[in-house]
Amino acid sequence: MEDYAENYAEPALLPEIEEPVNDTEPDEWAQIIEPSGETAIAQAIPEGILHFRTMLSAGVPWHRALLEAMARWILPEETINGRQYRYLLLGEAFDWLLLAERLCSDVNGAIPAEETEKLLFSGKIPNTVDEEQFRDYLGPSKYRAYMNFRYGVVLEEALQLVSEEEVRKRHMSRSYADTEELIEESYNRLYGKPRRELLKTFQKETKKDRRRNLSLSDLKEFTYWLHKRRINLWDPARVASDTRKAIRRLELLEQGHTNKSSGPTLGKYPTAQSP
């Protein structure tokens, strides 16, 4: 299988994906006019939820109904009962499991609890859906945004873990204390600056209010922003090497889930090869 790390491209430059069989699925995201409040568009029942309910009532398998509902979803974010759901990070990365959580909570009890848990905590769906079918259900635009999330957030977090472990190992060999500076050093190795400086730059560029605490979605956007910075900062050989490290680390993390539950983990990466 082709090694993705060797041909790694910035998410915005991912190759075009073939059109799905059903080309009536909407691929565009609506614009939020008032993202800070529960707007009229957020208060109305989205088409995706109505479709999800209808399909489940008709006896359609829940995973198919869920993916079809995602294909029809157009809100990049919404606020429900005081909680903000941001599904499209920085306009490019689709947090599909957050949308899955939103949809599943709307039909509480309609999906077996064990299968819901596997989906939301491990990204696993029944074996009847493979990666190609998953892509076709979502449509090209959302699938590309989904892959941006996989590589720009999930894999980037694995790379950050690798860097932190490498720095900690070196510190231990020199009998250094395990302090917060370890994190700053690991970020400096990956992104050229300490985390605190990078965070300030991110907040300034994205116009985040520095007086409030970062939400989980803010942190995911920060990770995606760091991913794009790293791609632009280093040469392709360095990027490919780091990507292989992250893939290997993520595979180790996912092995435990694979042994405990059935069903495919979507967005699997090609087996990492040695540099």
VEXVOTI-98887 format. One record per atom (N, C-alpha, C): y, z, x. Coordinates in pm, whole numbers, padded with zeros to 5 digits, always signed. Layout:
N
YZX/...
This chain:
275
-00120+00000+00084/+00000+00000+00000/+00125+00000+00088/+00227-00071+00044/+00349-00080+00122/+00413+00057+00136/+00458+00089+00256/+00519+00218+00282/+00665+00214+00238/+00697+00288+00132/+00834+00286+00079/+00933+00333+00183/+00893+00432+00264/+00986+00487+00361/+01032+00382+00461/+00946+00286+00494/+00983+00184+00590/+01087+00089+00533/+01090+00075+00402/+01181-00020+00338/+01276+00053+00246/+01315+00173+00286/+01394+00258+00199/+01533+00201+00182/+01580+00202+00058/+01714+00152+00027/+01789+00258-00051/+01921+00252-00045/+02002+00342-00125/+01970+00318-00272/+01963+00425-00354/+01922+00409-00493/+01992+00298-00568/+02121+00282-00545/+02194+00179-00618/+02145+00040-00584/+02069+00027-00473/+02023-00104-00429/+01874-00122-00450/+01813-00039-00534/+01671-00056-00562/+01646-00193-00621/+01533-00257-00590/+01507-00391-00642/+01498-00392-00793/+01527-00506-00850/+01520-00521-00994/+01377-00502-01043/+01360-00443-01160/+01229-00419-01218/+01206-00518-01329/+01084-00567-01342/+01054-00666-01444/+01086-00612-01582/+01129-00703-01671/+01161-00665-01807/+01034-00618-01879/+01042-00512-01960/+00926-00468-02036/+00893-00565-02148/+00774-00549-02202/+00732-00636-02311/+00826-00621-02430/+00860-00498-02463/+00951-00471-02574/+01093-00470-02521/+01166-00579-02540/+01300-00588-02485/+01407-00545-02584/+01367-00476-02691/+01465-00429-02788/+01511-00287-02758/+01450-00224-02658/+01487-00087-02627/+01622-00084-02558/+01715+00002-02603/+01847+00007-02540/+01838+00065-02400/+01912+00005-02307/+01908+00049-02169/+02038+00116-02126/+02143+00104-02208/+02273+00155-02168/+02295+00296-02218/+02378+00369-02147/+02414+00504-02185/+02551+00501-02252/+02568+00582-02355/+02698+00592-02422/+02793+00673-02336/+02921+00656-02358/+03021+00735-02288/+03053+00859-02370/+03064+00971-02301/+03102+01096-02367/+03254+01108-02361/+03317+01113-02476/+03463+01118-02480/+03513+01259-02449/+03441+01360-02500/+03480+01499-02477/+03360+01576-02424/+03327+01561-02295/+03205+01621-02241/+03204+01773-02243/+03318+01838-02259/+03320+01983-02250/+03286+02052-02381/+03281+01978-02492/+03256+02041-02621/+03148+01971-02699/+03112+02028-02814/+03012+01966-02900/+03084+01864-02987/+03088+01741-02940/+03161+01636-03007/+03087+01589-03131/+03154+01504-03206/+03092+01452-03328/+02964+01377-03295/+02965+01303-03183/+02846+01226-03148/+02733+01318-03106/+02766+01433-03048/+02662+01528-03007/+02611+01607-03127/+02700+01632-03224/+02661+01710-03340/+02571+01629-03433/+02591+01496-03438/+02504+01412-03520/+02365+01410-03458/+02266+01381-03540/+02129+01375-03487/+02111+01244-03413/+02085+01247-03283/+02070+01123-03206/+01951+01040-03256/+01962+00910-03239/+01856+00819-03282/+01724+00853-03215/+01731+00894-03087/+01609+00926-03015/+01530+01039-03081/+01601+01141-03130/+01533+01252-03196/+01474+01209-03329/+01550+01130-03405/+01499+01081-03533/+01372+00998-03511/+01374+00915-03409/+01256+00832-03379/+01139+00919-03338/+01165+01021-03257/+01060+01111-03211/+00994+01181-03330/+01075+01233-03420/+01022+01301-03539/+00939+01206-03625/+00992+01086-03645/+00925+00989-03731/+00790+00948-03673/+00787+00922-03543/+00663+00879-03479/+00558+00990-03481/+00600+01113-03458/+00505+01225-03463/+00450+01243-03604/+00536+01229-03703/+00492+01243-03843/+00393+01134-03881/+00406+01018-03816/+00317+00905-03845/+00185+00915-03768/+00170+01019-03686/+00046+01038-03613/+00039+00967-03480/+00152+00916-03432/+00154+00849-03302/+00134+00954-03192/+00055+00925-03088/+00038+01022-02978/+00173+01069-02924/+00183+01198-02898/+00313+01256-02864/+00375+01196-02739/+00291+01161-02639/+00348+01108-02516/+00412+00971-02538/+00351+00891-02624/+00410+00761-02655/+00540+00780-02735/+00536+00871-02833/+00655+00898-02914/+00769+00951-02826/+00735+01036-02730/+00835+01095-02641/+00902+00987-02556/+00823+00900-02496/+00879+00798-02408/+00959+00695-02487/+00915+00663-02607/+00992+00571-02690/+01125+00634-02731/+01123+00765-02757/+01247+00835-02790/+01342+00834-02671/+01288+00851-02551/+01371+00845-02431/+01435+00708-02414/+01359+00604-02445/+01411+00468-02432/+01530+00446-02525/+01530+00516-02638/+01638+00500-02736/+01753+00599-02715/+01737+00687-02620/+01839+00790-02596/+01958+00730-02523/+02080+00758-02571/+02198+00700-02508/+02299+00803-02459/+02280+00931-02494/+02377+01032-02452/+02352+01074-02307/+02448+01054-02217/+02429+01100-02079/+02433+01252-02068/+02498+01317-02164/+02500+01463-02167/+02542+01509-02306/+02512+01634-02336/+02551+01692-02464/+02550+01843-02451/+02617+01910-02543/+02618+02056-02546/+02560+02101-02679/+02451+02176-02672/+02382+02225-02791/+02373+02376-02784/+02427+02443-02886/+02424+02590-02893/+02477+02654-02765/+02584+02595-02713/+02647+02650-02594/+02585+02611-02462/+02473+02541-02466/+02408+02499-02342/+02435+02351-02317/+02474+02320-02195/+02501+02181-02159/+02375+02116-02104/+02343+02000-02158/+02232+01919-02110/+02291+01793-02045/+02273+01779-01916/+02323+01661-01845/+02203+01579-01798/+02180+01469-01867/+02060+01389-01840/+02082+01283-01732/+02206+01237-01717/+02237+01133-01620/+02328+01192-01513/+02276+01209-01394/+02349+01274-01286/+02430+01173-01208/+02560+01199-01198/+02654+01112-01126/+02642+00966-01170/+02603+00947-01296/+02596+00812-01352/+02481+00729-01300/+02386+00789-01225/+02282+00709-01160/+02140+00765-01171/+02124+00896-01177/+01991+00957-01169/+01954+01022-01302/+01840+00982-01357/+01795+01025-01490/+01703+01146-01477/+01750+01262-01524/+01670+01385-01525/+01582+01382-01650/+01471+01312-01640/+01388+01285-01758/+01320+01410-01812/+01287+01505-01725/+01221+01626-01774/+01318+01716-01852/+01446+01709-01820/+01543+01784-01899/+01553+01724-02039/+01552+01592-02047/+01552+01528-02179/+01421+01557-02252/+01310+01560-02179/+01182+01595-02241/+01187+01735-02300/+01248+01828-02227/+01263+01965-02277/+01345+01966-02406/+01453+01890-02407/+01539+01882-02526/+01462+01827-02646/+01386+01721-02625/+01312+01659-02734/+01199+01750-02783/+01128+01810-02690/+01016+01897-02729/+01065+02020-02805/+01181+02072-02767/+01233+02190-02836/+01272+02158-02980/+01303+02032-03006/+01342+01992-03142/+01222+01987-03235/+01103+01966-03179/+00982+01959-03262/+00887+02071-03222/+00942+02188-03205/+00867+02304-03157/+00737+02322-03236/+00624+02321-03163/+00494+02340-03225/+00421+02212-03257/+00490+02099-03255/+00425+01972-03288/+00340+01920-03173/+00368+01966-03052/+00292+01927-02934/+00217+02050-02884/+00089+02037-02849/+00014+02152-02799/+00087+02222-02685/+00093+02353-02691/+00170+02431-02594/+00124+02405-02451/-00006+02392-02429/-00057+02370-02294/-00009+02236-02239/-00008+02133-02324/+00035+02001-02279/+00186+01998-02256/+00260+02071-02338/+00404+02081-02318/+00435+02148-02184/+00360+02253-02153/+00381+02324-02027/+00350+02234-01907/+00241+02158-01915/+00207+02066-01806/+00317+01962-01786/+00372+01916-01897/+00478+01815-01888/+00604+01872-01824/+00652+01984-01876/+00782+02036-01834/+00779+02101-01696/+00664+02158-01657/+00658+02226-01528/+00596+02142-01417/+00515+02043-01454/+00447+01963-01352/+00472+01814-01366/+00542+01773-01471/+00567+01631-01491/+00442+01553-01524/+00344+01618-01588/+00216+01554-01616/+00206+01516-01763/+00157+01394-01786/+00129+01348-01921/-00015+01300-01926/-00072+01280-02046/-00213+01240-02055/-00244+01113-01977/-00371+01101-01938/-00415+00989-01855/-00401+00853-01922/-00371+00851-02051/-00359+00724-02121/-00231+00649-02084/-00140+00712-02011/-00016+00646-01968/-00014+00640-01816/-00009+00517-01762/+00002+00503-01617/+00147+00469-01581/+00172+00452-01452/+00309+00430-01406/+00370+00302-01463/+00291+00196-01472/+00343+00070-01525/+00380+00083-01673/+00295+00151-01749/+00326+00172-01891/+00448+00262-01906/+00458+00361-01822/+00573+00451-01823/+00702+00372-01801/+00699+00281-01706/+00815+00196-01678/+00849+00108-01798/+00746+00051-01859/+00770-00038-01973/+00827+00037-02093/+00779+00159-02114/+00831+00239-02225/+00979+00270-02204/+01016+00309-02082/+01154+00349-02056/+01249+00231-02054/+01202+00116-02008/+01291+00003-01988/+01346+00004-01846/+01394-00110-01798/+01433-00123-01656/+01546-00032-01613/+01649-00016-01697/+01764+00064-01658/+01728+00211-01642/+01661+00267-01742/+01625+00409-01735/+01519+00433-01628/+01428+00337-01610/+01326+00357-01507/+01390+00359-01368/+01487+00272-01347/+01556+00272-01218/+01628+00405-01197/+01693+00455-01302/+01761+00584-01292/+01661+00698-01271/+01544+00684-01332/+01437+00783-01312/+01392+00785-01166/+01376+00667-01106/+01337+00661-00965/+01447+00715-00875/+01572+00693-00913/+01683+00753-00838/+01669+00905-00836/+01632+00961-00950/+01614+01106-00958/+01496+01151-00872/+01387+01076-00877/+01269+01113-00799/+01300+01116-00650/+01367+01012-00602/+01395+01005-00459/+01521+01082-00420/+01620+01082-00508/+01747+01143-00472/+01757+01292-00498/+01669+01346-00583/+01673+01489-00613/+01541+01556-00574/+01431+01511-00634/+01301+01575-00609/+01261+01563-00462/+01266+01441-00410/+01225+01421-00270/+01327+01482-00174/+01454+01477-00210/+01557+01535-00123/+01541+01686-00112/+01503+01751-00222/+01477+01895-00217/+01360+01926-00124/+01258+01840-00125/+01145+01859-00034/+01189+01844+00111/+01278+01749+00137/+01328+01730+00273/+01411+01850+00317/+01490+01906+00228/+01567+02026+00261/+01475+02141+00297/+01363+02151+00226/+01265+02255+00256/+01205+02233+00394/+01173+02109+00426/+01119+02076+00559/+01217+02117+00668/+01343+02081+00650/+01444+02112+00750/+01461+02262+00768/+01462+02334+00656/+01474+02479+00663/+01355+02542+00735/+01236+02491+00707/+01116+02544+00773/+01118+02516+00923/+01167+02400+00962/+01174+02366+01104/+01274+02456+01176/+01389+02480+01114/+01490+02567+01174/+01438+02710+01183/+01372+02756+01076/+01319+02893+01076/+01213+02910+01185/+01129+02810+01202/+01025+02817+01305/+01087+02827+01444/+01192+02751+01467/+01259+02756+01597/+01327+02891+01618/+01387+02944+01512/+01453+03075+01523/+01350+03184+01553/+01235+03177+01486/+01132+03279+01509/+01080+03273+01652/+01068+03152+01707/+01019+03138+01844/+01117+03198+01945/+01244+03209+01903/+01346+03265+01991/+01385+03407+01950/+01310+03462+01854/+01332+03599+01805/+01470+03616+01742/+01521+03510+01678/+01649+03519+01607/+01627+03583+01471/+01730+03647+01420/+01722+03707+01286/+01725+03597+01180/+01659+03623+01068/+01654+03528+00957/+01774+03554+00866/+01882+03476+00883/+02005+03498+00808/+02042+03374+00726/+02151+03386+00651/+02200+03274+00571/+02244+03157+00659/+02278+03185+00784/+02320+03079+00873/+02208+02979+00898/+02085+03022+00874/+01972+02931+00889/+01986+02813+00793/+02028+02840+00669/+02048+02734+00571/+02160+02641+00616/+02268+02700+00666/+02381+02619+00711/+02338+02525+00824/+02256+02576+00914/+02210+02495+01026/+02118+02383+00979/+02031+02413+00883/+01939+02310+00834/+02015+02198+00765/+02121+02231+00692/+02203+02128+00628/+02280+02049+00732/+02325+02116+00836/+02398+02047+00942/+02310+01942+01009/+02183+01974+01024/+02089+01879+01085/+02067+01757+00996/+02065+01779+00866/+02037+01668+00773/+02161+01586+00740/+02275+01655+00723/+02392+01590+00667/+02516+01593+00756/+02502+01650+00875/+02612+01646+00971/+02716+01755+00957/+02704+01840+00853/+02798+01950+00833/+02725+02066+00767/+02778+02189+00780/+02717+02304+00713/+02726+02289+00561/+02641+02361+00491/+02634+02349+00346/+02766+02385+00279/+02832+02491+00327/+02954+02535+00260/+03063+02428+00267/+03071+02357+00379/+03170+02249+00390/+03133+02131+00301/+03005+02099+00298/+02959+01988+00214/+02984+02017+00067/+02963+02142+00027/+02983+02179-00113/+03129+02164-00153/+03219+02204-00065/+03362+02189-00094/+03400+02042-00110/+03346+01958-00023/+03374+01814-00031/+03319+01756-00160/+03198+01797-00195/+03136+01750-00319/+03219+01789-00440/+03262+01914-00445/+03341+01961-00559/+03474+01887-00569/+03532+01856-00455/+03658+01783-00455/+03639+01640-00502/+03536+01572-00450/+03513+01433-00485/+03472+01416-00631/+03397+01511-00684/+03349+01501-00822/+03437+01578-00920/+03546+01635-00867/+03643+01708-00951/+03579+01825-01026/+03489+01895-00958/+03430+02016-01015/+03527+02133-01001/+03533+02216-01100/+03618+02334-01096/+03555+02436-01002/+03618+02461-00889/+03563+02552-00790/+03571+02698-00833/+03641+02725-00942/+03653+02863-00988/+03532+02907-01070/+03452+02814-01116/+03335+02851-01195/+03207+02830-01115/+03104+02902-01153/+02976+02889-01085/+02913+02754-01116/+02838+02703-01021/+02770+02575-01041/+02652+02593-01135/+02637+02501-01228/+02522+02502-01318/+02403+02439-01246/+02286+02445-01308/+02168+02383-01249/+02189+02232-01236/+02251+02171-01335/+02278+02027-01328/+02378+01995-01217/+02477+02084-01197/+02572+02067-01087/+02498+02067-00953/+02403+02158-00939/+02327+02168-00814/+02241+02044-00793/+02185+01991-00901/+02107+01867-00890/+02197+01752-00848/+02317+01748-00904/+02412+01643-00866/+02453+01659-00719/+02468+01782-00676/+02500+01808-00536/+02389+01755-00446/+02265+01779-00484/+02151+01729-00407/+02150+01577-00402/+02177+01515-00516/+02179+01368-00520/+02295+01314-00436/+02407+01381-00441/+02523+01342-00360/+02489+01354-00211/+02420+01460-00173/+02377+01478-00034/+02281+01367+00008/+02192+01331-00083/+02096+01224-00055/+02170+01094-00019/+02269+01059-00098/+02344+00937-00072/+02422+00947+00059/+02473+01066+00087/+02544+01087+00214/+02450+01067+00332/+02330+01121+00321/+02234+01110+00431/+02195+00965+00457/+02176+00889+00350/+02140+00748+00365/+02248+00672+00441/+02373+00704+00411/+02485+00635+00476/+02516+00689+00615/+02470+00811+00643/+02506+00877+00768/+02419+00834+00885/+02288+00820+00861/+02194+00796+00970/+02143+00653+00972/+02086+00615+01085/+02030+00481+01098/+01900+00472+01019/+01855+00350+00985/+01735+00333+00902/+01610+00400+00957/+01594+00401+01090/+01475+00464+01148/+01474+00614+01121/+01589+00678+01135/+01599+00822+01108/+01574+00850+00959/+01630+00767+00873/+01611+00784+00729/+01464+00770+00693/+01398+00669+00750/+01256+00647+00721/+01171+00764+00768/+01202+00816+00886/+01127+00930+00940/+01143+01053+00851/+01266+01081+00811/+01290+01196+00723/+01221+01179+00588/+01222+01056+00538/+01158+01030+00409/+01008+01056+00416/+00945+01015+00526/+00801+01040+00542/+00772+01189+00548/+00857+01264+00617/+00839+01409+00623/+00845+01470+00483/+00942+01425+00406/+00960+01479+00271/+00842+01444+00181/+00792+01321+00193/+00678+01279+00112/+00556+01365+00143/+00531+01387+00271/+00415+01469+00309/+00429+01611+00255/+00551+01666+00264/+00571+01804+00217/+00557+01812+00065/+00609+01713-00005/+00600+01714-00150/+00455+01698-00196/+00379+01617-00125/+00238+01601-00161/+00162+01732-00147/+00196+01810-00045/+00132+01941-00028/+00168+02034-00144/+00294+02029-00185/+00339+02114-00296/+00271+02075-00427/+00245+01945-00444/+00188+01897-00570/+00037+01910-00576/-00027+01930-00461/-00173+01941-00459/-00222+02057-00544/-00149+02168-00541/-00189+02284-00621/-00189+02253-00769/-00087+02178-00814/-00080+02141-00956/-00193+02046-00992/-00226+01955-00900/-00330+01857-00927/-00465+01925-00948/-00490+02031-00873/-00618+02101-00884/-00628+02185-01011/-00512+02221-01068/-00512+02311-01182/-00500+02240-01316/-00453+02116-01316/-00432+02048-01443/-00466+01901-01432/-00495+01841-01546/-00530+01700-01548/-00409+01617-01585/-00426+01486-01572/-00318+01395-01607/-00242+01353-01483/-00185+01232-01487/-00114+01180-01370/+00022+01245-01354/+00063+01263-01228/+00199+01304-01199/+00278+01178-01175/+00373+01149-01261/+00445+01022-01253/+00538+01019-01133/+00562+00897-01084/+00653+00881-00972/+00590+00918-00840/+00457+00903-00828/+00392+00934-00701/+00441+00840-00593/+00449+00892-00472/+00499+00813-00361/+00382+00754-00283/+00403+00640-00216/+00299+00587-00130/+00263+00688-00023/+00137+00686+00020/+00094+00779+00124/+00177+00759+00249/+00233+00868+00300/+00320+00859+00417/+00238+00826+00540/+00289+00734+00620/+00224+00697+00745/+00298+00759+00862/+00229+00773+00970/+00293+00831+01088/+00398+00736+01142/+00510+00790+01191/+00614+00704+01246/+00561+00625+01365/
